[in-house]
Amino acid sequence: MSASPFDFNDRAAQNREPNTGAEDAGASAEASRQMMRLDDFLKRAGWVGTGGQAKVWIQDGQVSVNGVVETRRRKQLFLGDVVEAMGQRLVLERLFFD
């Protein structure tokens, strides 16, 4: 007789750790890992007017992330990343996600 899929799920539930509230801490850690693409950041910062302009800036090597020239327009940025372009510098903060 083969085990039903429910037997597997029941065994998994039995082996699960009790809820200690760590999930809440994980949720806040996940929120701190909010992500924004580099081209979107340039637009939201008001440095460029269009995605096409952002693409040109990035591909021309005019943008750096955390001190390193970045040529990928879909580069993922996270809170605290420092973006520099055309003599300006901004840090990705929560306000960019509102």
N, C-alpha and C positions, 0 to 999 in steps of 0.2 A: 504494500500500500504506500503510495507516495504522499509526501507532506503537502498540504495546501499552502498557497502563498501566505495565508494568514498565520500559519505556524511560524514562518520566518519572521514576520513582523512582530509577533508576540515575543519571540526570543530577542529580537533587537530591542524591544521596549524593556525587557527585563534587564538587559545589559546597560541600559542608558543611565547616565549619572543623574542624581537628583537635581532639581532646579535650585541653584544657589544664587540666582540673580545675576550670574555672569553674562547671561544673554543681554541684559540691559547695558552692561559695560561694553559688550561687543557691538551693540547698536550705536553707542556713542563713538566708538572707535571707527565704525564704518562711516558714520557721518563725517568724521574728520578726514576720511579718505575720499571726499568728494573730488570728482575729476572734471576737467574742462580741457577741450582741445586747444592747442596753441592758436590756431587761426580764429577760433571763437573768442579767445581771450583778447586778441588784438582788436577785434571788432567791438567787444564790450567795453574795452578800455578807451575806445574812441580814437585810437591811433590810426585806424584805417576805416574807410567807409564801406568797403565791400570785401567779400571773400576773395575775389580775384586780386585785389590789392594786397591782401594779407599773404596770398600765395606768392606773389612777386617778391615781397619783402623777405619772406622766409627762404625761398629758393635762392635768392641772391646773397644769402648769408648775412643779412642785416639784423637778425634777431638772435639773441643768446638766452639760454635758460640755465640758471644757476652757474653762470660764468662760462658756459660752453656754447659755441655757435651751433644753432639747431637749424637743419634744413628740411625737417619733416613737418609738414603743416598739420598733420594729425597727431603730433606729439602730445601725449597726455600730461597735463599739469595737475598738481595736487596742491592743497593748502600749504602755503609757506614757500612755494617755488618763486624764484625771483626771475623776472623777465626784463630784458633790456633791449631797446631798439631806438635808433636815431637819437642817441644821447639821453633818453628817458629811461627810468627804472621804476618798475612796479612789482609789488609782492601780491601773489594770488591770495585773497582773503575771502571770507564768507560772503561779503557784500556783493561779490561778482555772481553769486548764485541766486540772488533775490530777484 
